[in-house]
Amino acid sequence: MPIQKEDAVPGIPGRARPAPPFQNLIAIGTSTGGPRALHAVLTALPGNLNAPVLVVQHMPPKFTKSLAERLNANSAITVVEAADGMTVEKGTAYIAPGGQHMLMIRDDKGQYRIKLTLDDPVSGHRPSVNVMFESLLSFTELKRYVVLMTGMGSDGAKGMQALALSGAAATIAEAEETCVVYGMPRAAVQLECVTHILPLHEIPGKLSVMIQG
């Protein structure tokens, strides 16, 4: 399922930015137990999903490509390992490569793109969920749906809190009973920035209802 890149509309000085190519965005962070959790969520999302999905899974280099390929083979949406400069499109999930931070940026032509960096690890992680979440803070024109699933530690909790304060449409933490390790979701719950606490099997349905209507 190849990604079709659309030509960006050239920017014109003195005029407003063009309308964004999508209105919704899903951002997911996970760690220990994450591949199973991602399979449960991504394979249950509809192929006509009206949002892109950005994913940070704590994983060493070289392993994320095969993870993306396995998920893509079983999902209605397209799943890819993200590459620097890649156009962000609805109906596609972008998995941060192991060993690189992933951010979303908007270029001067109004196109959303992936940016990868080799900046220092944050709280011991590269990729870091917090780095990805915090890159989305300025995109208040989008309805941002933020998800933290099973994982050790607290990566992503502060980023989720910041997104909640900036007007995220929903913040979802995986419930303790379905987590392999209830660390990252617990940290977000303790910061009181979570709007929905859901068992794993309910997360994709909730996202679909909120986004697709």
C-alpha positions as CSV (number, residue, x, y, z in Angstrom):
1,M,0.0,0.0,0.0
2,P,2.2,2.9,-1.2
3,I,1.8,6.4,0.2
4,Q,0.6,8.8,-2.4
5,K,2.2,12.2,-1.8
6,E,0.2,15.2,-2.8
7,D,1.8,18.3,-4.3
8,A,1.9,21.1,-1.8
9,V,0.2,24.3,-2.6
10,P,2.8,27.0,-3.0
11,G,2.8,29.7,-0.3
12,I,1.8,33.2,-1.3
13,P,3.2,36.1,0.8
14,G,0.5,38.1,2.5
15,R,-2.1,35.3,2.3
16,A,-3.3,32.9,4.9
17,R,-2.0,29.4,5.0
18,P,-4.0,26.9,3.0
19,A,-6.5,24.7,4.9
20,P,-4.9,21.7,6.5
21,P,-5.3,18.4,4.5
22,F,-6.9,16.8,7.6
23,Q,-8.6,18.0,10.7
24,N,-7.8,15.1,13.1
25,L,-4.6,13.6,14.4
26,I,-3.9,10.6,16.6
27,A,-0.7,10.4,18.6
28,I,0.2,7.2,20.5
29,G,3.1,6.5,22.9
30,T,3.9,3.0,24.3
31,S,6.8,0.9,25.5
32,T,7.0,-2.5,27.2
33,G,4.2,-4.6,25.7
34,G,3.6,-2.0,23.0
35,P,3.9,-4.2,19.9
36,R,0.9,-6.3,21.1
37,A,-1.0,-3.2,22.1
38,L,-0.3,-1.5,18.8
39,H,-1.5,-4.6,16.9
40,A,-4.7,-4.5,18.8
41,V,-5.3,-0.8,18.1
42,L,-4.0,-0.3,14.6
43,T,-5.5,-3.4,13.1
44,A,-8.9,-2.4,14.4
45,L,-8.9,1.1,12.8
46,P,-10.9,1.6,9.6
47,G,-9.1,2.0,6.3
48,N,-10.9,5.3,5.6
49,L,-9.6,6.7,8.9
50,N,-9.9,10.5,8.7
51,A,-6.6,11.1,10.6
52,P,-2.9,10.2,10.4
53,V,-1.5,8.3,13.4
54,L,1.9,9.1,14.9
55,V,3.5,6.3,17.0
56,V,6.4,6.2,19.3
57,Q,7.3,2.7,20.5
58,H,10.4,2.4,22.6
59,M,12.5,0.0,20.5
60,P,16.1,-0.3,19.4
61,P,17.2,0.6,15.8
62,K,16.4,-1.9,13.1
63,F,13.4,-3.4,14.9
64,T,10.8,-0.8,14.1
65,K,10.9,-1.4,10.3
66,S,9.9,-5.1,10.8
67,L,7.3,-4.0,13.3
68,A,5.8,-1.5,10.8
69,E,5.8,-4.2,8.1
70,R,4.0,-6.7,10.3
71,L,1.4,-4.2,11.4
72,N,0.9,-3.0,7.8
73,A,0.2,-6.5,6.6
74,N,-2.6,-6.9,9.1
75,S,-4.1,-3.4,9.1
76,A,-6.7,-1.7,6.9
77,I,-4.7,1.6,7.3
78,T,-1.2,1.9,5.9
79,V,1.6,1.5,8.5
80,V,5.2,2.6,7.8
81,E,8.4,3.3,9.5
82,A,8.7,7.0,9.4
83,A,11.4,8.7,7.2
84,D,12.6,12.2,7.5
85,G,10.6,14.6,5.3
86,M,7.8,12.2,4.7
87,T,4.4,13.8,4.1
88,V,1.9,13.2,6.8
89,E,-1.4,11.9,5.4
90,K,-4.7,10.6,6.9
91,G,-5.2,6.9,6.9
92,T,-1.5,6.2,7.5
93,A,0.4,5.4,10.7
94,Y,4.0,6.5,11.1
95,I,6.2,4.6,13.5
96,A,9.3,6.4,14.8
97,P,12.5,4.6,13.9
98,G,14.4,3.1,16.8
99,G,17.2,5.4,17.8
100,Q,15.6,8.6,16.4
101,H,13.3,11.2,17.8
102,M,10.2,11.9,15.6
103,L,8.4,15.2,15.4
104,M,5.7,16.6,13.2
105,I,6.4,20.0,11.6
106,R,4.5,22.2,9.1
107,D,6.6,23.5,6.2
108,D,6.3,27.0,4.7
109,K,3.9,25.6,2.1
110,G,1.5,24.4,4.7
111,Q,2.3,20.7,4.4
112,Y,2.6,18.6,7.5
113,R,5.8,16.5,7.5
114,I,7.8,14.1,9.6
115,K,11.1,15.4,11.1
116,L,13.6,12.9,12.5
117,T,16.5,13.9,14.8
118,L,19.5,12.4,16.5
119,D,19.2,14.8,19.4
120,D,20.2,13.5,22.8
121,P,17.8,11.0,24.5
122,V,15.2,12.5,26.7
123,S,14.7,10.7,30.1
124,G,16.8,7.9,28.6
125,H,14.7,7.5,25.5
126,R,15.2,8.1,21.8
127,P,12.6,8.0,20.4
128,S,10.9,9.8,23.2
129,V,7.1,10.0,23.5
130,N,7.4,13.4,25.2
131,V,9.4,14.8,22.2
132,M,6.8,13.7,19.8
133,F,3.8,14.9,21.9
134,E,5.4,18.3,22.5
135,S,6.0,18.8,18.8
136,L,2.2,18.8,18.4
137,L,1.5,21.6,20.9
138,S,1.3,24.4,18.3
139,F,-1.1,22.6,16.0
140,T,-4.2,23.8,17.7
141,E,-6.0,23.9,14.3
142,L,-6.2,20.1,14.6
143,K,-8.3,17.9,16.8
144,R,-5.6,16.0,18.6
145,Y,-6.3,12.6,20.1
146,V,-3.5,11.5,22.4
147,V,-3.0,8.0,23.7
148,L,-0.6,6.4,26.2
149,M,-0.5,2.6,26.4
150,T,1.4,0.0,28.3
151,G,5.0,0.9,29.2
152,M,7.5,1.2,32.0
153,G,8.3,4.6,33.4
154,S,6.6,7.9,32.7
155,D,7.6,9.0,29.2
156,G,4.7,10.8,27.5
157,A,2.9,11.8,30.7
158,K,4.2,15.4,30.7
159,G,3.6,15.7,27.0
160,M,0.1,14.5,27.3
161,Q,-0.5,17.0,30.1
162,A,0.8,19.9,28.0
163,L,-1.4,18.8,25.0
164,A,-4.4,18.6,27.3
165,L,-3.7,22.2,28.5
166,S,-3.4,23.3,24.8
167,G,-6.8,22.0,24.0
168,A,-6.4,18.4,22.9
169,A,-9.7,16.8,21.9
170,A,-9.2,13.7,24.0
171,T,-6.5,12.1,26.1
172,I,-6.7,8.4,26.6
173,A,-4.8,6.1,29.0
174,E,-4.9,2.4,28.7
175,A,-6.5,0.8,31.8
176,E,-4.3,-1.0,34.3
177,E,-6.1,-4.3,33.8
178,T,-4.9,-4.7,30.2
179,C,-1.4,-3.2,30.5
180,V,1.7,-5.4,30.6
181,V,3.3,-2.6,32.6
182,Y,1.1,0.1,34.1
183,G,3.8,2.8,34.2
184,M,3.3,5.4,31.4
185,P,-0.5,5.4,31.6
186,R,-0.4,5.6,35.4
187,A,1.9,8.6,35.3
188,A,-0.6,10.5,33.1
189,V,-3.5,9.6,35.3
190,Q,-1.5,10.9,38.3
191,L,-1.1,14.2,36.5
192,E,-4.9,14.4,36.1
193,C,-4.7,15.0,32.4
194,V,-6.6,12.0,31.2
195,T,-10.1,12.3,29.8
196,H,-10.7,8.5,29.1
197,I,-9.3,5.4,30.9
198,L,-10.0,2.5,28.7
199,P,-9.1,-1.2,28.4
200,L,-7.0,-1.9,25.3
201,H,-9.8,-3.5,23.2
202,E,-12.0,-0.3,23.6
203,I,-9.4,2.2,22.5
204,P,-9.7,1.8,18.7
205,G,-13.5,1.9,18.8
206,K,-13.5,5.0,20.9
207,L,-11.0,6.7,18.5
208,S,-13.1,5.7,15.5
209,V,-16.3,7.1,17.0
210,M,-14.8,10.4,18.0
211,I,-13.0,10.9,14.7
212,Q,-15.4,9.3,12.2
213,G,-18.6,10.3,14.0
